[in-house]
Every structure is written in structure tokens, then in C-alpha cells.
Amino acid sequence: MNEKYLKMLDEAKNPGIRKMILDNILFRDDAVYIIKGIFGELTKRDYYQSMASDIFCFLADFPGFADDEILFSINVVPKVLKKLTTNQIESIITYTPNAIDEILKYVEYLDLSNGMIIRFITSFLLKNRFELFDDFQRQIILLGNKDALTSFIVEIIQEEYEFDFERLYPQILDCKYKSFPSLLTNYIYNASLKAFLVNHFEELLDMEVNEKMYFIERLKNSLPKDIKEKYDYLFKIYRVSMLPMNTLKSLNIALKHNDEGFIKDYVGNEDVSYIQSGSSSQAFKIGEDKVLKFCKLKHMEDTETESFLLAPTKREIIYEDKKPILYIEEQGYLSKTHNGVCMNDRDLDNFFNELDRQDLVLHDPHCVKRYYDNFGFLNDYHDAQLAGVSSYDELPLWFKLRPIVLFDIDLVRKKRVIKRNLH
């Protein structure tokens, strides 16, 4: 009887008709018997590959009955594993002997975003086939799918397993998800996991790429005193921030690109306080006389940074894909008073008149409206940049008496000269 169905498939004139015949077979109540009866011969046909996926998806509902066919199909069309439902995967693993051995050859074809599947396989291996667990763990970590990693972690932290987290360590460095150490810190309510992270803190911090500050921040209360003191300069900045998430992102960028030394040396043992935030920047007071700024972007790429009218600024620019992603600036803390006299409109008039004489234009509407926020006085005119003049003697008299400067310097540019056609 089964031969007639095989003959019908053989005699089909084109793939479309053959597909229709197969669909009609699979719709029958006795379909599984028919498929089992012709399966061996069917796999020898040239056209088998075109219908292998449909047959596999069908047979996946019959573990324990179509075991040989299921195991064969896993190896022939492993990509179909992604199409199988959670129940099908669980049933195949549970009721088809050695199915887990075959499936572990093709972990990358599983639906890695399906937490139930990943957690089931993790649990099954820990309870039933522990000798295969390390291979599965290695594949999950190396593949670096965040969803799969999350599901894997959620399962292994269950108390019933008493999992030894040292087993994770050999593969973490090669994980394609470069924030795996940070991801692990989401689950430090598990005491064993927390101990593992603390014991390997510095090594894991080196392995962490994109979220180093998150990693440090989440473990800070559990770190030994010497390590906590080593990173205290970061904690001081973060603690006082009024926009902690923005600060974390800026510090993450600096740490990722190994530019934290620029910050560390500047902060030293000084106290840190928060000054203000802009549309894309944050400013911190360091000690009594320094300022540290983080800026995500500059409003104008061709901004002028050198003029005696601009606060002396040491700047570090971090690039990614040749584009600036973070500006770190160090400046002196500027007072709003000089020689006991508060900043006034005459000071700003002198500033803007001189700005015009220097062929510079300030495009910040807040400053143009004569708000004092972004201006301050140098302690002495000799602290000014020697730019726009060749010596301190050439500085305007008003500036020597009242050395007012602009410290938010990303909206100053040279005047544009418009060339007119005279003909």
C-alpha cells in the first residue's frame, strides 16, 4: 500500500504537484505509518531534500514512534530545528533516545531567543546527561546570543543545581557577546555567582568590553577594600551625578577605549561635586579649582578652541568608526566674581566687542542673550591662552583688568567671508 504513495511522488510532473501530494499524505490519519513505510526509499530520491523540512516538522510530533526517522532528519535538515515548537523540542529530547546527542551538534540552529527551549536543554543536561553539559555550555557562550545566554544563566543559578560557576570561566573571553561579564552581574543575588565574579573581578573587567562601568558599579559593595579604592575615582563621579545613566554611559565609553587614565589622574584624591548638565554634556567640579566635562557631541565640528577669550581646555576625544563619540574636557573652575566685583553687563559687552574684533562669532543663543551661565573669570590674565595675541602684553587692557572667558566653547567659529561676484 505504501508503495503507491511513493510511486505518486515519483511520477509527479513538477515540484508543485509533488508538494501537493505530500501535503495530502500528511493530512491523512494514517500519515505517520505511510511516511515510516516509505521513508527509507524516499531519502534515496533526488527530490527528497526539497520536502525534508516538511517531513521533519511532521515527524517531530511522533517521538518514541518515529525515532530513527527523527534522528536522520536532524542531521539532514538541522536548520528546521528553529521551526520546531517548544513542545516538539522537549518531546524529542525526552522520548527519542540519543536525540540530545544529535541536537547538540546543531545548537546554532535552535531558536536561541526561545528561553523555554534553552532552559529545558540546560536543565535536562544537568539532571540527565551531565557529561554533555560542558559542550552545550561552550556552544552557548561562544555563540554569544544575549537571549540564549540570559536563559542559560537563569537556569544554572537555580539552587537545586548548586552550580560551580568556575566552569564558565574558560569560555568567557571568547564569547561573541562582549558584555557577558556585565550580564552575569544581573544575577548576583545568587551568592555563588557573586563570589565567582568578585574572585575574578579584575580578569572579568578586562574581558568586559562595552559595559565596564556597569560591571564595576554592580559589584562595588562586594569588592575587597583595595580594589574598591582603586576604582574610587569612578564611584565619586557616579555618586554625585544628577543624570546617573548618562554618566554611566560616558564612563563606559572611556573605560572601553582605555582612556580612563585621563580621568583618574585628574580626579586623584579630590572631592567631586556636580555642577550642571547641558543638552549633551555634564560638568563636575573636582576639588576647589577644577572642572571635568563629558560631552557626547559638539554642536559644530569646526568650532574654534583656541583664543584668549576661551577658557583654557585640555580635551580628549574618543572615536569609534572614525566618528567622535565622547569628548572629555578638563578646565579650571571659573568664578563669577573678580577682585570682589560680580560679573556684569559691561564685562559681557567687552567680551562680545572683542570677539567681533577677533573675527569670531558665538552661536550659542543662551550666551548671546547675555546670560552669565557659561562665562567666568580667570584668576589672572596670565592664565589665558596665548591665541589671538602673540604675548600677554598685547592683551586688551580691559581683559587684563577683568579676564572674562567663555568656558562652553563648542559654539564659537570664525566669521564666514562671503565672496561677491563683482562682474
Phi, psi and chi 1 to 4 in degrees:
 res  aa     phi    psi   chi1   chi2   chi3   chi4
   1 MET       -  -41.8  175.4 -178.9  175.7      -
   2 ASN   -65.1  -30.1  -67.2  -29.7      -      -
   3 GLU   -59.9  -30.3  -73.2   72.0   15.4      -
   4 LYS   -66.3  -33.6   75.4  171.5 -175.5  179.0
   5 TYR   -71.5  -38.2  -64.8  105.0      -      -
   6 LEU   -64.3  -39.7 -175.2   60.7      -      -
   7 LYS   -64.1  -40.9 -175.5  177.0 -179.4 -178.9
   8 MET   -61.0  -40.4  -70.6  169.9   62.2      -
   9 LEU   -67.9  -39.6  -68.5  168.3      -      -
  10 ASP   -64.3  -37.0  -72.9  -18.2      -      -
  11 GLU   -88.8   -2.4  -66.4  177.1   -9.4      -
  12 ALA   -58.9  137.2      -      -      -      -
  13 LYS   -80.0  -23.2  -65.8 -179.2  178.9  179.2
  14 ASN  -153.5  166.3   59.1   59.2      -      -
  15 PRO   -58.8  -32.9  -25.9   35.2      -      -
  16 GLY   -64.9  -43.8      -      -      -      -
  17 ILE   -67.2  -41.1  -66.2  175.4      -      -
  18 ARG   -61.8  -39.2 -169.4  175.0  -66.6  118.4
  19 LYS   -63.6  -40.1  174.5   70.8  165.0   60.6
  20 MET   -65.7  -40.1 -174.3  168.2   56.0      -
  21 ILE   -63.0  -45.4  -66.7  170.7      -      -
  22 LEU   -61.2  -42.9  177.4   64.1      -      -
  23 ASP   -59.6  -40.7  -71.5  -17.5      -      -
  24 ASN   -65.8  -36.8  -72.0  -27.3      -      -
  25 ILE   -65.2  -47.8  -66.5  172.7      -      -
  26 LEU   -66.1  -18.8  -62.7 -179.6      -      -
  27 PHE   -81.3  -16.3 -169.9   71.8      -      -
  28 ARG   -72.6  152.6  -67.3  173.7   59.6   92.1
  29 ASP   -65.4  -28.9  -68.6  -22.7      -      -
  30 ASP  -101.3   23.2   57.3  -10.1      -      -
  31 ALA   -57.8  -42.0      -      -      -      -
  32 VAL   -63.4  -34.0   67.8      -      -      -
  33 TYR   -69.7  -39.3  -61.8   99.4      -      -
  34 ILE   -64.4  -47.9  -64.5  172.3      -      -
  35 ILE   -62.2  -44.1  -65.0  -61.6      -      -
  36 LYS   -61.5  -37.5  -83.3 -178.1   64.8   68.4
  37 GLY   -67.6  -33.3      -      -      -      -
  38 ILE  -106.9   -1.0   65.2  174.1      -      -
  39 PHE   -58.5  -47.4 -169.3   81.1      -      -
  40 GLY   -57.5  -48.6      -      -      -      -
  41 GLU   -69.7  -35.6  -71.3  -60.8  -42.3      -
  42 LEU   -61.6  -39.1 -167.8   59.6      -      -
  43 THR   -67.4  -13.5   59.3      -      -      -
  44 LYS   -88.2  -10.7  -60.7  174.6 -176.4  177.4
  45 ARG   -78.3  147.3  -60.4  -59.1 -163.7  -97.6
  46 ASP   -62.5  -30.4  -68.1  -20.4      -      -
  47 TYR   -86.6   -1.7   58.2   77.1      -      -
  48 TYR   -58.3  -41.6  169.0   71.2      -      -
  49 GLN   -58.0  -32.7 -163.8   68.1   34.0      -
  50 SER   -71.1  -18.6   66.0      -      -      -
  51 MET  -118.3    3.3   58.9  178.6   60.3      -
  52 ALA   -60.1  -37.7      -      -      -      -
  53 SER   -65.4  -45.9  -65.1      -      -      -
  54 ASP   -61.7  -40.9  -68.9  -25.4      -      -
  55 ILE   -67.3  -41.5  -67.4  173.6      -      -
  56 PHE   -61.3  -48.2 -173.5   11.1      -      -
  57 CYS   -59.1  -35.3  -72.3      -      -      -
  58 PHE   -70.5  -49.0  170.6   77.0      -      -
  59 LEU   -65.0  -23.3  -68.1  172.5      -      -
  60 ALA   -61.9  -16.5      -      -      -      -
  61 ASP   -86.1    1.1  -73.6  -33.1      -      -
  62 PHE  -128.7   45.2  -60.6   93.2      -      -
  63 PRO   -64.1  147.2   26.2  -34.8      -      -
  64 GLY    88.9  -16.2      -      -      -      -
  65 PHE  -118.6  -38.8 -178.8   72.3      -      -
  66 ALA  -114.6   45.8      -      -      -      -
  67 ASP   -61.6  -48.8  -67.2  -19.9      -      -
  68 ASP   -60.9  -40.6  -67.9  -20.1      -      -
  69 GLU   -67.6  -38.8  -67.3   79.0    9.9      -
  70 ILE   -65.5  -47.0  -72.0  173.3      -      -
  71 LEU   -61.7  -40.2  -66.7  175.2      -      -
  72 PHE   -61.9  -45.8 -178.7   88.5      -      -
  73 SER   -64.6  -36.5  -62.7      -      -      -
  74 ILE   -56.9  -40.6  -70.1  173.2      -      -
  75 ASN   -79.7  -27.2  -75.2  -76.8      -      -
  76 VAL   -83.0  -42.7  172.3      -      -      -
  77 VAL  -129.9   62.8  -78.3      -      -      -
  78 PRO   -61.2  -25.2   23.4  -35.1      -      -
  79 LYS   -61.6  -22.5  -69.7 -176.0  178.6 -179.5
  80 VAL   -70.9  -15.7 -178.7      -      -      -
  81 LEU   -53.8  -33.6  -72.5  169.8      -      -
  82 LYS   -66.6  -25.6 -166.7  177.2 -174.6   71.2
  83 LYS   -85.5  -16.4  -64.1 -178.3  179.5 -179.9
  84 LEU   -72.7  147.1  -59.7 -173.9      -      -
  85 THR   -74.2  165.8   67.0      -      -      -
  86 THR   -58.1  -44.0  -57.3      -      -      -
  87 ASN   -63.0  -38.5  -72.6  -23.7      -      -
  88 GLN   -64.6  -46.4  -73.9  175.6  -43.3      -
  89 ILE   -60.7  -46.8  -67.9  -71.9      -      -
  90 GLU   -63.1  -41.1  -68.0 -178.3    2.9      -
  91 SER   -68.1  -41.9  -64.9      -      -      -
  92 ILE   -60.0  -47.3  -71.3  172.8      -      -
  93 ILE   -64.5  -39.0  -69.2  173.5      -      -
  94 THR   -74.5  -40.6  -57.6      -      -      -
  95 TYR  -109.5  -11.6  -61.0  110.8      -      -
  96 THR  -103.9  110.1  -61.1      -      -      -
  97 PRO   -55.5  135.6  -24.6   34.9      -      -
  98 ASN    68.9    5.7  -57.3  -40.6      -      -
  99 ALA   -62.3  -37.9      -      -      -      -
 100 ILE   -62.1  -35.2 -173.2   63.8      -      -
 101 ASP   -60.7  -41.3  -57.8   72.3      -      -
 102 GLU   -73.8  -42.1  -58.7  -53.6  -47.2      -
 103 ILE   -62.2  -37.0  -71.9  174.0      -      -
 104 LEU   -66.3  -13.3  -70.0 -172.9      -      -
 105 LYS   -74.5  -17.8  -63.1  176.7 -176.3  177.1
 106 TYR  -132.8   41.7  -51.8  105.3      -      -
 107 VAL   -56.8  -35.1  171.7      -      -      -
 108 GLU   -64.0  -17.6   70.8  -88.7   23.9      -
 109 TYR   -92.1   -5.5  -67.4  128.3      -      -
 110 LEU   -70.6  161.5  -67.7  168.4      -      -
 111 ASP   -77.6   90.8 -178.0   -0.6      -      -
 112 LEU   -67.1  -17.6  -63.2  175.7      -      -
 113 SER   -82.6   -9.0   64.8      -      -      -
 114 ASN   -87.0   99.9 -171.7  -35.2      -      -
 115 GLY   -61.6  -32.4      -      -      -      -
 116 MET   -66.1  -38.8  -66.0  178.8   66.7      -
 117 ILE   -67.2  -48.1  -70.2  176.7      -      -
 118 ILE   -62.6  -43.3  -58.5  -57.5      -      -
 119 ARG   -66.0  -37.9  -69.8 -167.9   63.0  177.9
 120 PHE   -63.6  -47.8  175.1   80.3      -      -
 121 ILE   -62.6  -42.3  -65.2  176.1      -      -
 122 THR   -58.6  -48.1  -56.2      -      -      -
 123 SER   -64.5  -44.0  175.7      -      -      -
 124 PHE   -59.1  -43.8 -179.8   86.8      -      -
 125 LEU   -68.7  -42.0  -66.6  173.8      -      -
 126 LEU   -63.7  -33.6  -73.2  171.0      -      -
 127 LYS   -92.3  -30.5  -67.3  176.7  179.3  177.9
 128 ASN  -121.4  -33.2  -56.8  -71.5      -      -
 129 ARG  -135.2   60.4  -62.8  -67.5  -56.9  -82.5
 130 PHE   -60.9  -26.6 -169.8   70.6      -      -
 131 GLU   -65.2  -17.3   75.8  -83.0    9.3      -
 132 LEU   -98.3   -6.2  -60.7  176.8      -      -
 133 PHE   -63.0  -45.1  177.5   80.6      -      -
 134 ASP   -60.6  -35.5  -78.0  -15.3      -      -
 135 ASP   -66.2  -42.9  177.9   53.6      -      -
 136 PHE   -65.0  -44.8  175.7   66.4      -      -
 137 GLN   -58.9  -45.3  170.2 -167.2  -78.1      -
 138 ARG   -59.3  -43.1  179.7 -176.1   58.9   80.2
 139 GLN   -66.8  -43.6  -68.2 -168.5   68.5      -
 140 ILE   -61.5  -42.7  -71.2  -65.2      -      -
 141 ILE   -69.6  -45.4  -67.7  177.3      -      -
 142 LEU   -67.6  -35.1  -63.1 -173.1      -      -
 143 LEU   -62.9  -36.0  -75.0  169.6      -      -
 144 GLY    71.9   24.4      -      -      -      -
 145 ASN   -77.4  120.0 -179.6  -75.5      -      -
 146 LYS   -60.0  -41.9 -175.5  179.2  179.2 -178.7
 147 ASP   -61.5  -45.2  -68.4  -28.5      -      -
 148 ALA   -65.4  -42.0      -      -      -      -
 149 LEU   -61.0  -42.9  -72.6  168.5      -      -
 150 THR   -61.6  -47.0  -61.3      -      -      -
 151 SER   -63.9  -40.2  -58.4      -      -      -
 152 PHE   -60.7  -47.0  176.1   74.9      -      -
 153 ILE   -64.0  -45.0  -63.0  165.9      -      -
 154 VAL   -56.9  -33.8  167.6      -      -      -
 155 GLU   -78.1  -46.0 -171.9   60.1   36.1      -
 156 ILE   -70.4  -18.5   63.9  175.1      -      -
 157 ILE   -82.1   -1.9   62.6  174.1      -      -
 158 GLN   -64.2  136.2  -57.9  -55.3  -51.7      -
 159 GLU   -59.6  -29.4  -67.9 -177.2    3.1      -
 160 GLU   -61.9  -22.3   62.1 -178.7  -61.5      -
 161 TYR   -89.9  -25.2  -56.0  121.9      -      -
 162 GLU    48.4   52.8  -62.8 -177.9   -7.1      -
 163 PHE   -66.5  138.5 -171.5   79.3      -      -
 164 ASP   -90.8  104.1  179.3    7.4      -      -
 165 PHE   -71.6  -11.8  -69.1   95.4      -      -
 166 GLU   -61.8  -21.0  -68.9  -67.6  -23.1      -
 167 ARG   -63.8  -24.4  -55.1 -179.6   77.5   91.2
 168 LEU   -75.6  -31.0  -60.7  176.0      -      -
 169 TYR   -55.5  -43.8 -171.8   75.0      -      -
 170 PRO   -60.2  -27.4  -24.3   35.3      -      -
 171 GLN   -97.6  -13.7  -75.3   92.4   39.2      -
 172 ILE   -58.5  -41.0  -67.6  177.9      -      -
 173 LEU   -59.1  -33.2  179.6   60.5      -      -
 174 ASP   -93.8    4.6  -62.6  -41.1      -      -
 175 CYS   -64.8  131.5 -178.4      -      -      -
 176 LYS   -72.0  -21.2  -70.9 -175.6  179.7  178.7
 177 TYR   -87.4  104.9  179.2   65.0      -      -
 178 LYS   -78.6    5.7  -65.3  -54.9 -178.9 -178.4
 179 SER  -118.2   30.9  -72.3      -      -      -
 180 PHE   -61.3  -44.1 -172.6   35.1      -      -
 181 PRO   -57.3  -42.3  -29.1   38.9      -      -
 182 SER   -64.0  -39.3  178.0      -      -      -
 183 LEU   -59.5  -39.1 -177.1   64.2      -      -
 184 LEU   -62.4  -30.1  -71.8  169.4      -      -
 185 THR   -69.8  -11.1   62.3      -      -      -
 186 ASN   -67.8  -13.5  -70.5  -28.4      -      -
 187 TYR  -123.8   31.3  -52.8   95.6      -      -
 188 ILE   -75.8    3.0   55.8  174.4      -      -
 189 TYR   -68.6  -15.0   52.5   80.9      -      -
 190 ASN   -82.4  114.7  179.8  -66.9      -      -
 191 ALA   -60.6  -38.8      -      -      -      -
 192 SER   -67.0  -40.5  -62.9      -      -      -
 193 LEU   -65.3  -43.6  174.9   57.0      -      -
 194 LYS   -59.6  -44.1 -177.7 -164.9  -69.9 -173.2
 195 ALA   -61.5  -40.1      -      -      -      -
 196 PHE   -61.3  -45.9  164.1   74.3      -      -
 197 LEU   -65.7  -39.4  -64.9  173.4      -      -
 198 VAL   -69.3  -42.3  170.4      -      -      -
 199 ASN   -63.5  -29.7  -70.3  -20.5      -      -
 200 HIS  -113.4   27.1  -66.4  -76.8      -      -
 201 PHE   -53.8  -54.1  176.3   79.8      -      -
 202 GLU   -67.3  -39.8  -59.4 -114.2   58.5      -
 203 GLU   -65.3  -42.6  -56.5   99.6  -54.4      -
 204 LEU   -69.8  -32.8  -68.3  171.9      -      -
 205 LEU   -63.2  -37.8 -178.6   59.8      -      -
 206 ASP   -65.7  -37.2  -74.6  -20.8      -      -
 207 MET   -72.3  -33.6  -64.2  177.6 -168.5      -
 208 GLU   -64.2  135.3  173.5   62.3   47.6      -
 209 VAL  -109.5  -58.3  174.6      -      -      -
 210 ASN   -92.4  -20.8  -62.3  -50.8      -      -
 211 GLU  -130.4   46.9  -60.9 -179.1   -4.8      -
 212 LYS   -60.0  -40.7  -71.8  180.0 -178.0  -73.2
 213 MET   -69.1  -35.7 -172.3   57.2 -162.0      -
 214 TYR   -61.0  -43.5  -69.2   97.1      -      -
 215 PHE   -60.1  -46.6 -176.2   75.5      -      -
 216 ILE   -64.8  -47.3  -63.9  170.7      -      -
 217 GLU   -61.9  -42.1  170.7   61.0   21.9      -
 218 ARG   -71.8  -22.3  -72.1  167.3 -175.8  161.9
 219 LEU  -104.4   -2.3  -70.5  170.7      -      -
 220 LYS   -56.0  -37.0   66.6  178.2 -178.2 -178.3
 221 ASN   -74.7  -10.6  -66.0  -33.7      -      -
 222 SER  -107.5   -4.1  -55.5      -      -      -
 223 LEU   -78.9  149.8  -63.7  174.4      -      -
 224 PRO   -60.6  156.1  -19.7   30.8      -      -
 225 LYS   -57.1  -42.3 -177.7  179.3  178.6 -178.3
 226 ASP   -66.2  -38.0   58.9  -30.5      -      -
 227 ILE   -73.2  -39.0  -65.5 -178.6      -      -
 228 LYS   -61.0  -41.2 -170.8 -178.3  -66.3 -173.4
 229 GLU   -66.4  -32.8  -71.3  176.6  -10.6      -
 230 LYS   -61.3  -33.7 -178.3  177.6  178.5  179.1
 231 TYR  -109.4   16.8  -62.4   97.4      -      -
 232 ASP   -63.1  -31.2 -173.5   56.8      -      -
 233 TYR   -60.9  -33.0   72.1  100.9      -      -
 234 LEU   -72.4  -41.8  -63.7  170.9      -      -
 235 PHE   -62.5  -38.4  -60.1  141.9      -      -
 236 LYS   -63.4  -39.6  -72.6 -166.5  -70.5 -170.9
 237 ILE   -67.7  -46.2  -65.6  170.6      -      -
 238 TYR   -65.7  -40.7  176.6   72.2      -      -
 239 ARG   -60.0  -36.5  -86.1 -163.7  -59.4  -93.9
 240 VAL   -92.6   -7.0  -60.0      -      -      -
 241 SER   -65.8  137.4  175.0      -      -      -
 242 MET   -86.0  -12.5  -61.8  -61.1  -69.8      -
 243 LEU  -128.7   71.7  -64.0  171.1      -      -
 244 PRO   -58.5  -36.5   18.8  -31.3      -      -
 245 MET   -65.6  -39.9  -68.9  -53.8  -63.1      -
 246 ASN   -64.6  -39.4  -71.7   -4.8      -      -
 247 THR   -65.5  -42.9  -56.8      -      -      -
 248 LEU   -58.4  -42.9  -83.2  177.1      -      -
 249 LYS   -63.8  -42.1  -69.9  176.2 -178.1  177.4
 250 SER   -64.8  -44.7  -64.7      -      -      -
 251 LEU   -66.6  -35.4  -67.1  174.2      -      -
 252 ASN   -59.6  -43.4  -87.5  -28.9      -      -
 253 ILE   -62.8  -45.7  -67.8  172.0      -      -
 254 ALA   -62.1  -43.3      -      -      -      -
 255 LEU   -67.9  -40.2  -70.0  165.4      -      -
 256 LYS   -60.6  -38.2  175.1 -178.2  177.8  179.8
 257 HIS   -98.2   15.3  -68.2  -91.7      -      -
 258 ASN    57.5   34.7  -61.8  -45.8      -      -
 259 ASP  -107.1   15.7  -83.0  -29.7      -      -
 260 GLU   -68.9  -21.3   71.3  -85.2   15.3      -
 261 GLY   -60.5  -35.0      -      -      -      -
 262 PHE   -58.5  -36.8 -172.6   73.5      -      -
 263 ILE   -81.2  -46.7  -57.0  169.4      -      -
 264 LYS   -58.5  -47.1 -177.0  177.3 -178.0  179.4
 265 ASP   -65.0  -32.6  -65.1  -19.0      -      -
 266 TYR   -75.4  -40.7 -164.2   63.1      -      -
 267 VAL   -75.2  -45.3  174.4      -      -      -
 268 GLY    53.1 -132.3      -      -      -      -
 269 ASN   -98.7   11.8  -64.3  -40.2      -      -
 270 GLU   -72.5  155.4  -57.1  -85.1   11.8      -
 271 ASP   -73.2  152.9  -68.9  -29.1      -      -
 272 VAL  -124.5  135.4  178.3      -      -      -
 273 SER  -135.1  158.2   57.0      -      -      -
 274 TYR   -89.7  136.8 -165.1   74.3      -      -
 275 ILE  -103.9  -63.0  -60.0  177.2      -      -
 276 GLN  -165.8  170.0   64.4 -180.0   12.6      -
 277 SER  -126.4  147.5  -61.3      -      -      -
 278 GLY  -114.4 -167.1      -      -      -      -
 279 SER   -64.0  -29.6   57.4      -      -      -
 280 SER  -141.1   20.2   63.9      -      -      -
 281 SER  -141.8  161.6   64.2      -      -      -
 282 GLN  -137.1  144.5  -69.3 -179.0  -70.7      -
 283 ALA  -127.3  136.7      -      -      -      -
 284 PHE  -125.3  140.9  -60.8   83.7      -      -
 285 LYS   -90.1  127.9 -175.6  178.6 -179.9 -176.9
 286 ILE  -109.5  115.2  -48.9  -61.6      -      -
 287 GLY    64.0 -139.7      -      -      -      -
 288 GLU  -103.7  -15.2  -65.4  -61.8  -38.0      -
 289 ASP  -138.4   17.2   57.5    0.0      -      -
 290 LYS  -131.6  156.4  -62.9 -174.6  -65.3 -174.7
 291 VAL  -130.9  138.7  172.4      -      -      -
 292 LEU  -119.9  129.8  176.9   68.9      -      -
 293 LYS  -123.1  142.8  -70.2 -176.8 -178.6  179.5
 294 PHE  -116.9  127.5  -62.5  113.9      -      -
 295 CYS  -129.0  128.7  -52.2      -      -      -
 296 LYS   -79.8  -28.2  -72.4  -65.5 -176.5   66.9
 297 LEU  -155.1  159.9   57.1   87.6      -      -
 298 LYS  -108.8  140.5  -71.4  -63.4  178.6 -175.8
 299 HIS   -67.1  -29.9  -66.3   89.7      -      -
 300 MET  -137.2  128.7  -63.3 -172.5  -56.3      -
 301 GLU   -70.8  -28.2  -67.3  -60.7  -38.5      -
 302 ASP   -96.2   27.1   59.1  -13.7      -      -
 303 THR   -64.5  146.5 -176.1      -      -      -
 304 GLU   -84.7  137.3  -67.7  -67.5  -41.1      -
 305 THR  -120.1   -5.8   59.1      -      -      -
 306 GLU  -122.7  113.9  -65.0 -175.2   -4.0      -
 307 SER  -171.4  148.2  168.5      -      -      -
 308 PHE   -66.0  -13.0   67.8   86.0      -      -
 309 LEU   -84.9   -5.9  -66.3  171.0      -      -
 310 LEU  -111.6  139.3  -55.2  178.3      -      -
 311 ALA   -59.3  132.8      -      -      -      -
 312 PRO   -55.4  127.5  -24.3   34.5      -      -
 313 THR  -135.1  128.1  -57.0      -      -      -
 314 LYS   -98.8  127.2 -175.0  177.5  179.9 -178.2
 315 ARG  -128.5  138.7  174.0 -175.7  -72.4  173.8
 316 GLU  -118.1  127.8 -175.0   85.4   -2.2      -
 317 ILE  -114.1  127.3  -54.9  175.7      -      -
 318 ILE  -103.5  128.2  -62.6  175.9      -      -
 319 TYR  -111.0  149.7  -66.1   87.5      -      -
 320 GLU  -140.5  125.6 -161.4  163.4   88.5      -
 321 ASP    54.4   39.8  -62.6  -33.1      -      -
 322 LYS    68.7    9.7  -62.0 -177.8  179.7 -179.6
 323 LYS  -113.3  137.3  -65.2 -178.9 -179.9  179.6
 324 PRO   -68.2  129.9   23.0  -31.0      -      -
 325 ILE  -117.2  -14.6   57.5  172.0      -      -
 326 LEU  -157.8  133.5 -176.9   67.6      -      -
 327 TYR  -109.9  127.3  -60.9   81.2      -      -
 328 ILE  -113.0  121.9  -52.9  173.3      -      -
 329 GLU  -121.9  141.4  -64.1  180.0  -13.5      -
 330 GLU  -120.7  128.6  -61.8  172.2   -6.6      -
 331 GLN  -139.5  164.7  -65.7  178.1  -30.1      -
 332 GLY   -75.8  152.4      -      -      -      -
 333 TYR   -80.2  121.4 -177.3   73.9      -      -
 334 LEU  -100.5  132.5  -55.5 -180.0      -      -
 335 SER   -84.3  157.4  173.0      -      -      -
 336 LYS   -92.8    4.2  -61.5  -64.9 -176.6 -170.5
 337 THR  -128.1  153.9   63.8      -      -      -
 338 HIS  -142.6  125.2 -171.8   70.1      -      -
 339 ASN    53.8   37.7  -70.1  -25.7      -      -
 340 GLY    80.9    0.4      -      -      -      -
 341 VAL  -108.4  126.4  179.4      -      -      -
 342 CYS   -70.3  155.0  -67.8      -      -      -
 343 MET   -56.7  139.8 -173.3  179.0  -62.4      -
 344 ASN  -141.9  176.3   53.9   58.7      -      -
 345 ASP   -62.7  -31.5  -70.1  -15.6      -      -
 346 ARG   -65.8  -36.7 -175.2  173.6 -179.4 -179.1
 347 ASP   -59.4  -44.2  -67.7  -41.4      -      -
 348 LEU   -69.9  -35.4  -67.4 -173.0      -      -
 349 ASP   -60.1  -44.9  -72.3  -19.6      -      -
 350 ASN   -61.0  -41.8  -74.0  -28.9      -      -
 351 PHE   -62.3  -52.0  175.8   89.4      -      -
 352 PHE   -69.4  -33.8  -81.0  101.7      -      -
 353 ASN   -64.3  -41.9  -71.0  -24.4      -      -
 354 GLU   -69.4  -36.7 -172.8   64.2   37.7      -
 355 LEU   -57.4  -42.2 -165.2   73.6      -      -
 356 ASP   -65.4  -41.6 -175.0   59.7      -      -
 357 ARG   -65.2  -28.0  -76.6 -168.0  -71.4  -89.2
 358 GLN   -86.3    6.4  -64.4  -70.2  -34.2      -
 359 ASP    60.4   39.3  -70.2  -33.3      -      -
 360 LEU  -118.0  151.3  -62.9  173.1      -      -
 361 VAL  -129.6  133.2  179.4      -      -      -
 362 LEU  -100.3  123.6  175.8   55.8      -      -
 363 HIS  -101.8   10.2  -67.7  -89.9      -      -
 364 ASP   -85.7  108.8 -173.2  -19.7      -      -
 365 PRO   -61.2  -29.5   20.2  -31.4      -      -
 366 HIS   -63.1  -43.2 -169.0   73.9      -      -
 367 CYS   -73.6  -39.7  -64.3      -      -      -
 368 VAL   -60.9  -30.0  172.3      -      -      -
 369 LYS   -78.7    7.1  -69.4  178.3 -178.7  177.4
 370 ARG    70.8   29.4  -61.0  -59.8 -157.1  -92.5
 371 TYR   -76.7  143.5  -70.7  109.2      -      -
 372 TYR   -85.1   -7.8  -62.5  162.9      -      -
 373 ASP   -51.2  -44.6  -53.9   39.9      -      -
 374 ASN   -96.8   16.7  -68.6  -25.1      -      -
 375 PHE  -118.1  154.1  -63.9   92.4      -      -
 376 GLY  -160.7  170.8      -      -      -      -
 377 PHE  -104.8  136.0  -69.3  104.5      -      -
 378 LEU   -70.4  153.7  -59.1  173.7      -      -
 379 ASN   -64.0  -34.1  -69.5  -33.3      -      -
 380 ASP  -152.9  146.1 -176.0  -87.8      -      -
 381 TYR   -63.6  -18.8   70.6   85.7      -      -
 382 HIS   -70.8  -10.2  -69.2   95.2      -      -
 383 ASP   -82.3   -7.9  -63.7  -28.3      -      -
 384 ALA   -71.2  156.4      -      -      -      -
 385 GLN   -68.5  138.0  -60.5 -176.4   78.3      -
 386 LEU   -86.2   75.5  -87.0 -178.5      -      -
 387 ALA  -140.6  127.6      -      -      -      -
 388 GLY    98.9  -17.6      -      -      -      -
 389 VAL  -140.7  159.9  -67.7      -      -      -
 390 SER   -96.5  -13.5   57.7      -      -      -
 391 SER  -155.4  163.4   70.4      -      -      -
 392 TYR   -65.6  -27.2  -67.3  111.1      -      -
 393 ASP   -64.0  -27.1  -68.1  -23.3      -      -
 394 GLU   -81.4   -7.6  -67.7 -177.4   10.3      -
 395 LEU   -63.4  143.9  -70.5  169.4      -      -
 396 PRO   -59.2  147.8  -19.5   30.6      -      -
 397 LEU   -58.7  -42.7  177.6   59.8      -      -
 398 TRP   -58.7  -35.7   71.4  -95.8      -      -
 399 PHE   -70.9  -37.8 -173.8   83.6      -      -
 400 LYS   -63.0  -34.1  -67.0  179.1 -179.9  179.4
 401 LEU   -80.7  -36.8  -63.7  174.4      -      -
 402 ARG  -138.8   80.3  -55.7  -83.1  -69.4  170.3
 403 PRO   -76.0   74.7   28.8  -34.0      -      -
 404 ILE   -83.9  138.4 -173.9  172.8      -      -
 405 VAL  -138.2  160.9  -67.3      -      -      -
 406 LEU   -95.4  130.7  176.6   72.1      -      -
 407 PHE  -106.6  -12.4   58.0   76.5      -      -
 408 ASP   -99.1   93.1 -166.0    0.7      -      -
 409 ILE  -104.1   20.3   61.7  173.8      -      -
 410 ASP   -95.7   11.6   68.6  -26.0      -      -
 411 LEU  -128.9   31.8  -76.5  166.8      -      -
 412 VAL  -114.9  131.1  177.9      -      -      -
 413 ARG  -143.8  164.8   62.2  166.2   27.3  142.2
 414 LYS   -67.6  148.2  -76.2  -74.4 -172.1 -177.5
 415 LYS   -63.2  141.9  -71.8 -178.8 -178.7  177.0
 416 ARG   -87.7  129.6  -68.1 -179.2  175.6  176.1
 417 VAL   -94.1  119.8  177.7      -      -      -
 418 ILE   -92.9  117.3  -59.2  174.6      -      -
 419 LYS   -86.9  125.8  -64.1 -178.0  179.4 -180.0
 420 ARG  -102.9  141.8  -68.8 -169.0  176.3   94.7
 421 ASN   -79.1  117.2 -169.8  -19.7      -      -
 422 LEU   -84.3   -7.0  -60.3  179.0      -      -
 423 HIS   -93.7      -  -60.3  -71.8      -      -
